[in-house]
Amino acid sequence: MQAIKTIGLDIAKSVFQVHGVDAGGQMVIRRQLKRRFVLAFLRGCRHAWLGLRLAHRPITGPASCRRWGIRCG
């Protein structure tokens, strides 16, 4: 599997939608994850930017990563 460089995460109550792209912008992963599996998935994606969609407001960058306990950059 190619390295995921950017992750888009659409947050919902119980099922989250995850999209991951590589450095060239090609889709690497697109799947639904239940809430209890999201943190484990994100911990496995080292060195990736994370973009969250929460209540129609995008939250991106290192501050979001720190809030979730994920190492960015």
Jmol script that loads the backbone (N, CA, C; Angstrom):
load data "model"
ATOM      1  N   MET A   1       0.827  -1.173   0.000  1.00  0.00           N
ATOM      2  CA  MET A   1       0.000   0.000   0.000  1.00  0.00           C
ATOM      3  C   MET A   1       0.877   1.245   0.000  1.00  0.00           C
ATOM      4  N   GLN A   2       0.472   2.263  -0.757  1.00  0.00           N
ATOM      5  CA  GLN A   2       1.224   3.504  -0.829  1.00  0.00           C
ATOM      6  C   GLN A   2       1.072   4.285   0.474  1.00  0.00           C
ATOM      7  N   ALA A   3       2.045   5.134   0.747  1.00  0.00           N
ATOM      8  CA  ALA A   3       2.029   5.930   1.977  1.00  0.00           C
ATOM      9  C   ALA A   3       0.948   7.002   1.896  1.00  0.00           C
ATOM     10  N   ILE A   4       0.141   7.090   2.933  1.00  0.00           N
ATOM     11  CA  ILE A   4      -0.902   8.108   3.009  1.00  0.00           C
ATOM     12  C   ILE A   4      -0.270   9.405   3.504  1.00  0.00           C
ATOM     13  N   LYS A   5      -0.462  10.485   2.765  1.00  0.00           N
ATOM     14  CA  LYS A   5       0.105  11.785   3.136  1.00  0.00           C
ATOM     15  C   LYS A   5      -0.946  12.733   3.703  1.00  0.00           C
ATOM     16  N   THR A   6      -2.199  12.599   3.269  1.00  0.00           N
ATOM     17  CA  THR A   6      -3.271  13.460   3.751  1.00  0.00           C
ATOM     18  C   THR A   6      -4.499  12.608   4.033  1.00  0.00           C
ATOM     19  N   ILE A   7      -5.102  12.842   5.195  1.00  0.00           N
ATOM     20  CA  ILE A   7      -6.294  12.105   5.599  1.00  0.00           C
ATOM     21  C   ILE A   7      -7.430  13.099   5.795  1.00  0.00           C
ATOM     22  N   GLY A   8      -8.557  12.793   5.198  1.00  0.00           N
ATOM     23  CA  GLY A   8      -9.779  13.559   5.429  1.00  0.00           C
ATOM     24  C   GLY A   8     -10.701  12.709   6.273  1.00  0.00           C
ATOM     25  N   LEU A   9     -11.213  13.265   7.342  1.00  0.00           N
ATOM     26  CA  LEU A   9     -12.052  12.512   8.268  1.00  0.00           C
ATOM     27  C   LEU A   9     -13.355  13.255   8.486  1.00  0.00           C
ATOM     28  N   ASP A  10     -14.450  12.641   8.056  1.00  0.00           N
ATOM     29  CA  ASP A  10     -15.780  13.206   8.247  1.00  0.00           C
ATOM     30  C   ASP A  10     -16.356  12.556   9.505  1.00  0.00           C
ATOM     31  N   ILE A  11     -16.523  13.353  10.534  1.00  0.00           N
ATOM     32  CA  ILE A  11     -16.921  12.844  11.843  1.00  0.00           C
ATOM     33  C   ILE A  11     -18.441  12.786  11.947  1.00  0.00           C
ATOM     34  N   ALA A  12     -18.931  11.660  12.438  1.00  0.00           N
ATOM     35  CA  ALA A  12     -20.359  11.472  12.680  1.00  0.00           C
ATOM     36  C   ALA A  12     -20.537  10.881  14.076  1.00  0.00           C
ATOM     37  N   LYS A  13     -21.747  10.501  14.415  1.00  0.00           N
ATOM     38  CA  LYS A  13     -21.995   9.962  15.753  1.00  0.00           C
ATOM     39  C   LYS A  13     -21.360   8.598  15.942  1.00  0.00           C
ATOM     40  N   SER A  14     -21.543   7.687  14.986  1.00  0.00           N
ATOM     41  CA  SER A  14     -21.040   6.331  15.205  1.00  0.00           C
ATOM     42  C   SER A  14     -20.169   5.794  14.073  1.00  0.00           C
ATOM     43  N   VAL A  15     -20.366   6.266  12.845  1.00  0.00           N
ATOM     44  CA  VAL A  15     -19.579   5.788  11.715  1.00  0.00           C
ATOM     45  C   VAL A  15     -18.888   6.976  11.057  1.00  0.00           C
ATOM     46  N   PHE A  16     -17.559   6.913  10.963  1.00  0.00           N
ATOM     47  CA  PHE A  16     -16.771   7.985  10.359  1.00  0.00           C
ATOM     48  C   PHE A  16     -16.358   7.579   8.957  1.00  0.00           C
ATOM     49  N   GLN A  17     -16.282   8.551   8.049  1.00  0.00           N
ATOM     50  CA  GLN A  17     -15.825   8.309   6.686  1.00  0.00           C
ATOM     51  C   GLN A  17     -14.376   8.781   6.594  1.00  0.00           C
ATOM     52  N   VAL A  18     -13.479   7.902   6.136  1.00  0.00           N
ATOM     53  CA  VAL A  18     -12.054   8.208   6.034  1.00  0.00           C
ATOM     54  C   VAL A  18     -11.636   8.200   4.571  1.00  0.00           C
ATOM     55  N   HIS A  19     -10.932   9.253   4.148  1.00  0.00           N
ATOM     56  CA  HIS A  19     -10.357   9.347   2.814  1.00  0.00           C
ATOM     57  C   HIS A  19      -8.875   9.618   2.969  1.00  0.00           C
ATOM     58  N   GLY A  20      -8.034   8.881   2.271  1.00  0.00           N
ATOM     59  CA  GLY A  20      -6.596   9.093   2.333  1.00  0.00           C
ATOM     60  C   GLY A  20      -6.009   9.205   0.941  1.00  0.00           C
ATOM     61  N   VAL A  21      -5.120  10.168   0.743  1.00  0.00           N
ATOM     62  CA  VAL A  21      -4.454  10.352  -0.543  1.00  0.00           C
ATOM     63  C   VAL A  21      -2.944  10.340  -0.348  1.00  0.00           C
ATOM     64  N   ASP A  22      -2.227   9.980  -1.415  1.00  0.00           N
ATOM     65  CA  ASP A  22      -0.766   9.963  -1.360  1.00  0.00           C
ATOM     66  C   ASP A  22      -0.215  11.326  -1.749  1.00  0.00           C
ATOM     67  N   ALA A  23       1.098  11.442  -1.848  1.00  0.00           N
ATOM     68  CA  ALA A  23       1.753  12.725  -2.156  1.00  0.00           C
ATOM     69  C   ALA A  23       1.340  13.273  -3.517  1.00  0.00           C
ATOM     70  N   GLY A  24       0.987  12.397  -4.453  1.00  0.00           N
ATOM     71  CA  GLY A  24       0.570  12.825  -5.786  1.00  0.00           C
ATOM     72  C   GLY A  24      -0.903  13.162  -5.891  1.00  0.00           C
ATOM     73  N   GLY A  25      -1.638  13.028  -4.794  1.00  0.00           N
ATOM     74  CA  GLY A  25      -3.056  13.345  -4.798  1.00  0.00           C
ATOM     75  C   GLY A  25      -3.960  12.196  -5.231  1.00  0.00           C
ATOM     76  N   GLN A  26      -3.388  11.007  -5.375  1.00  0.00           N
ATOM     77  CA  GLN A  26      -4.176   9.838  -5.780  1.00  0.00           C
ATOM     78  C   GLN A  26      -4.834   9.200  -4.564  1.00  0.00           C
ATOM     79  N   MET A  27      -6.100   8.790  -4.714  1.00  0.00           N
ATOM     80  CA  MET A  27      -6.836   8.140  -3.629  1.00  0.00           C
ATOM     81  C   MET A  27      -6.162   6.819  -3.269  1.00  0.00           C
ATOM     82  N   VAL A  28      -5.825   6.660  -1.996  1.00  0.00           N
ATOM     83  CA  VAL A  28      -5.187   5.447  -1.496  1.00  0.00           C
ATOM     84  C   VAL A  28      -6.192   4.616  -0.702  1.00  0.00           C
ATOM     85  N   ILE A  29      -7.012   5.297   0.080  1.00  0.00           N
ATOM     86  CA  ILE A  29      -7.973   4.588   0.920  1.00  0.00           C
ATOM     87  C   ILE A  29      -9.252   5.403   1.044  1.00  0.00           C
ATOM     88  N   ARG A  30     -10.359   4.695   1.043  1.00  0.00           N
ATOM     89  CA  ARG A  30     -11.661   5.313   1.298  1.00  0.00           C
ATOM     90  C   ARG A  30     -12.514   4.244   1.978  1.00  0.00           C
ATOM     91  N   ARG A  31     -12.871   4.498   3.223  1.00  0.00           N
ATOM     92  CA  ARG A  31     -13.652   3.496   3.955  1.00  0.00           C
ATOM     93  C   ARG A  31     -14.409   4.132   5.102  1.00  0.00           C
ATOM     94  N   GLN A  32     -15.336   3.378   5.640  1.00  0.00           N
ATOM     95  CA  GLN A  32     -16.061   3.782   6.830  1.00  0.00           C
ATOM     96  C   GLN A  32     -15.456   3.064   8.024  1.00  0.00           C
ATOM     97  N   LEU A  33     -15.332   3.796   9.117  1.00  0.00           N
ATOM     98  CA  LEU A  33     -14.823   3.209  10.355  1.00  0.00           C
ATOM     99  C   LEU A  33     -15.795   3.497  11.483  1.00  0.00           C
ATOM    100  N   LYS A  34     -16.029   2.518  12.310  1.00  0.00           N
ATOM    101  CA  LYS A  34     -16.813   2.760  13.509  1.00  0.00           C
ATOM    102  C   LYS A  34     -15.963   3.572  14.475  1.00  0.00           C
ATOM    103  N   ARG A  35     -16.619   4.316  15.322  1.00  0.00           N
ATOM    104  CA  ARG A  35     -15.953   5.235  16.246  1.00  0.00           C
ATOM    105  C   ARG A  35     -14.818   4.567  17.030  1.00  0.00           C
ATOM    106  N   ARG A  36     -15.024   3.358  17.487  1.00  0.00           N
ATOM    107  CA  ARG A  36     -14.024   2.701  18.334  1.00  0.00           C
ATOM    108  C   ARG A  36     -12.750   2.311  17.589  1.00  0.00           C
ATOM    109  N   PHE A  37     -12.765   2.331  16.246  1.00  0.00           N
ATOM    110  CA  PHE A  37     -11.589   1.952  15.466  1.00  0.00           C
ATOM    111  C   PHE A  37     -10.824   3.145  14.890  1.00  0.00           C
ATOM    112  N   VAL A  38     -11.364   4.340  15.011  1.00  0.00           N
ATOM    113  CA  VAL A  38     -10.762   5.516  14.366  1.00  0.00           C
ATOM    114  C   VAL A  38      -9.383   5.844  14.934  1.00  0.00           C
ATOM    115  N   LEU A  39      -9.249   5.907  16.242  1.00  0.00           N
ATOM    116  CA  LEU A  39      -7.971   6.289  16.846  1.00  0.00           C
ATOM    117  C   LEU A  39      -6.873   5.284  16.498  1.00  0.00           C
ATOM    118  N   ALA A  40      -7.187   4.003  16.533  1.00  0.00           N
ATOM    119  CA  ALA A  40      -6.193   2.981  16.167  1.00  0.00           C
ATOM    120  C   ALA A  40      -5.771   3.135  14.707  1.00  0.00           C
ATOM    121  N   PHE A  41      -6.718   3.440  13.834  1.00  0.00           N
ATOM    122  CA  PHE A  41      -6.394   3.654  12.423  1.00  0.00           C
ATOM    123  C   PHE A  41      -5.465   4.848  12.255  1.00  0.00           C
ATOM    124  N   LEU A  42      -5.785   5.958  12.912  1.00  0.00           N
ATOM    125  CA  LEU A  42      -4.989   7.172  12.767  1.00  0.00           C
ATOM    126  C   LEU A  42      -3.590   7.015  13.362  1.00  0.00           C
ATOM    127  N   ARG A  43      -3.462   6.258  14.418  1.00  0.00           N
ATOM    128  CA  ARG A  43      -2.129   6.012  14.974  1.00  0.00           C
ATOM    129  C   ARG A  43      -1.250   5.257  13.998  1.00  0.00           C
ATOM    130  N   GLY A  44      -1.836   4.462  13.137  1.00  0.00           N
ATOM    131  CA  GLY A  44      -1.075   3.712  12.137  1.00  0.00           C
ATOM    132  C   GLY A  44      -0.668   4.544  10.937  1.00  0.00           C
ATOM    133  N   CYS A  45      -1.199   5.743  10.808  1.00  0.00           N
ATOM    134  CA  CYS A  45      -0.897   6.628   9.671  1.00  0.00           C
ATOM    135  C   CYS A  45       0.100   7.690  10.113  1.00  0.00           C
ATOM    136  N   ARG A  46       1.335   7.325  10.194  1.00  0.00           N
ATOM    137  CA  ARG A  46       2.385   8.259  10.626  1.00  0.00           C
ATOM    138  C   ARG A  46       2.676   9.285   9.541  1.00  0.00           C
ATOM    139  N   HIS A  47       3.043  10.480   9.959  1.00  0.00           N
ATOM    140  CA  HIS A  47       3.495  11.548   9.062  1.00  0.00           C
ATOM    141  C   HIS A  47       2.456  11.905   8.005  1.00  0.00           C
ATOM    142  N   ALA A  48       1.209  12.026   8.416  1.00  0.00           N
ATOM    143  CA  ALA A  48       0.142  12.424   7.496  1.00  0.00           C
ATOM    144  C   ALA A  48      -0.577  13.649   8.053  1.00  0.00           C
ATOM    145  N   TRP A  49      -1.001  14.539   7.151  1.00  0.00           N
ATOM    146  CA  TRP A  49      -1.816  15.679   7.543  1.00  0.00           C
ATOM    147  C   TRP A  49      -3.223  15.186   7.760  1.00  0.00           C
ATOM    148  N   LEU A  50      -3.896  15.770   8.733  1.00  0.00           N
ATOM    149  CA  LEU A  50      -5.250  15.364   9.069  1.00  0.00           C
ATOM    150  C   LEU A  50      -6.189  16.546   8.906  1.00  0.00           C
ATOM    151  N   GLY A  51      -7.246  16.343   8.142  1.00  0.00           N
ATOM    152  CA  GLY A  51      -8.289  17.354   7.989  1.00  0.00           C
ATOM    153  C   GLY A  51      -9.592  16.782   8.509  1.00  0.00           C
ATOM    154  N   LEU A  52     -10.223  17.491   9.442  1.00  0.00           N
ATOM    155  CA  LEU A  52     -11.465  17.020  10.041  1.00  0.00           C
ATOM    156  C   LEU A  52     -12.638  17.848   9.554  1.00  0.00           C
ATOM    157  N   ARG A  53     -13.769  17.197   9.405  1.00  0.00           N
ATOM    158  CA  ARG A  53     -15.005  17.913   9.109  1.00  0.00           C
ATOM    159  C   ARG A  53     -15.940  17.658  10.277  1.00  0.00           C
ATOM    160  N   LEU A  54     -16.193  18.707  11.020  1.00  0.00           N
ATOM    161  CA  LEU A  54     -16.975  18.601  12.236  1.00  0.00           C
ATOM    162  C   LEU A  54     -18.025  19.701  12.243  1.00  0.00           C
ATOM    163  N   ALA A  55     -19.284  19.339  12.231  1.00  0.00           N
ATOM    164  CA  ALA A  55     -20.387  20.306  12.277  1.00  0.00           C
ATOM    165  C   ALA A  55     -20.232  21.389  11.213  1.00  0.00           C
ATOM    166  N   HIS A  56     -19.884  20.971  10.010  1.00  0.00           N
ATOM    167  CA  HIS A  56     -19.762  21.861   8.856  1.00  0.00           C
ATOM    168  C   HIS A  56     -18.648  22.891   8.983  1.00  0.00           C
ATOM    169  N   ARG A  57     -17.686  22.643   9.888  1.00  0.00           N
ATOM    170  CA  ARG A  57     -16.542  23.535  10.030  1.00  0.00           C
ATOM    171  C   ARG A  57     -15.264  22.714   9.900  1.00  0.00           C
ATOM    172  N   PRO A  58     -14.434  22.958   8.869  1.00  0.00           N
ATOM    173  CA  PRO A  58     -13.196  22.196   8.740  1.00  0.00           C
ATOM    174  C   PRO A  58     -12.186  22.591   9.813  1.00  0.00           C
ATOM    175  N   ILE A  59     -11.520  21.604  10.373  1.00  0.00           N
ATOM    176  CA  ILE A  59     -10.465  21.824  11.357  1.00  0.00           C
ATOM    177  C   ILE A  59      -9.248  21.070  10.848  1.00  0.00           C
ATOM    178  N   THR A  60      -8.163  21.765  10.566  1.00  0.00           N
ATOM    179  CA  THR A  60      -7.003  21.115   9.978  1.00  0.00           C
ATOM    180  C   THR A  60      -5.723  21.542  10.678  1.00  0.00           C
ATOM    181  N   GLY A  61      -4.667  20.798  10.430  1.00  0.00           N
ATOM    182  CA  GLY A  61      -3.351  21.188  10.875  1.00  0.00           C
ATOM    183  C   GLY A  61      -2.880  20.538  12.157  1.00  0.00           C
ATOM    184  N   PRO A  62      -1.695  20.928  12.604  1.00  0.00           N
ATOM    185  CA  PRO A  62      -1.056  20.315  13.763  1.00  0.00           C
ATOM    186  C   PRO A  62      -1.856  20.427  15.064  1.00  0.00           C
ATOM    187  N   ALA A  63      -2.602  21.504  15.253  1.00  0.00           N
ATOM    188  CA  ALA A  63      -3.381  21.634  16.491  1.00  0.00           C
ATOM    189  C   ALA A  63      -4.407  20.514  16.591  1.00  0.00           C
ATOM    190  N   SER A  64      -5.036  20.164  15.487  1.00  0.00           N
ATOM    191  CA  SER A  64      -6.003  19.066  15.481  1.00  0.00           C
ATOM    192  C   SER A  64      -5.315  17.752  15.787  1.00  0.00           C
ATOM    193  N   CYS A  65      -4.141  17.565  15.245  1.00  0.00           N
ATOM    194  CA  CYS A  65      -3.399  16.330  15.488  1.00  0.00           C
ATOM    195  C   CYS A  65      -3.068  16.191  16.965  1.00  0.00           C
ATOM    196  N   ARG A  66      -2.587  17.260  17.573  1.00  0.00           N
ATOM    197  CA  ARG A  66      -2.237  17.206  18.994  1.00  0.00           C
ATOM    198  C   ARG A  66      -3.463  16.915  19.850  1.00  0.00           C
ATOM    199  N   ARG A  67      -4.596  17.497  19.470  1.00  0.00           N
ATOM    200  CA  ARG A  67      -5.824  17.286  20.221  1.00  0.00           C
ATOM    201  C   ARG A  67      -6.215  15.815  20.228  1.00  0.00           C
ATOM    202  N   TRP A  68      -5.950  15.111  19.115  1.00  0.00           N
ATOM    203  CA  TRP A  68      -6.291  13.695  19.002  1.00  0.00           C
ATOM    204  C   TRP A  68      -5.151  12.794  19.456  1.00  0.00           C
ATOM    205  N   GLY A  69      -4.011  13.377  19.842  1.00  0.00           N
ATOM    206  CA  GLY A  69      -2.887  12.568  20.292  1.00  0.00           C
ATOM    207  C   GLY A  69      -2.130  11.927  19.148  1.00  0.00           C
ATOM    208  N   ILE A  70      -2.163  12.567  17.977  1.00  0.00           N
ATOM    209  CA  ILE A  70      -1.502  12.033  16.788  1.00  0.00           C
ATOM    210  C   ILE A  70      -0.314  12.919  16.458  1.00  0.00           C
ATOM    211  N   ARG A  71       0.803  12.321  16.140  1.00  0.00           N
ATOM    212  CA  ARG A  71       2.002  13.070  15.800  1.00  0.00           C
ATOM    213  C   ARG A  71       1.923  13.541  14.346  1.00  0.00           C
ATOM    214  N   CYS A  72       2.053  14.829  14.131  1.00  0.00           N
ATOM    215  CA  CYS A  72       1.983  15.410  12.778  1.00  0.00           C
ATOM    216  C   CYS A  72       3.378  15.808  12.298  1.00  0.00           C
ATOM    217  N   GLY A  73       3.572  15.691  10.985  1.00  0.00           N
ATOM    218  CA  GLY A  73       4.799  16.166  10.337  1.00  0.00           C
ATOM    219  C   GLY A  73       5.964  15.606  10.927  1.00  0.00           C
TER     220      GLY A  73
END
end "model"
wireframe off; spacefill off
backbone 0.3
color backbone group
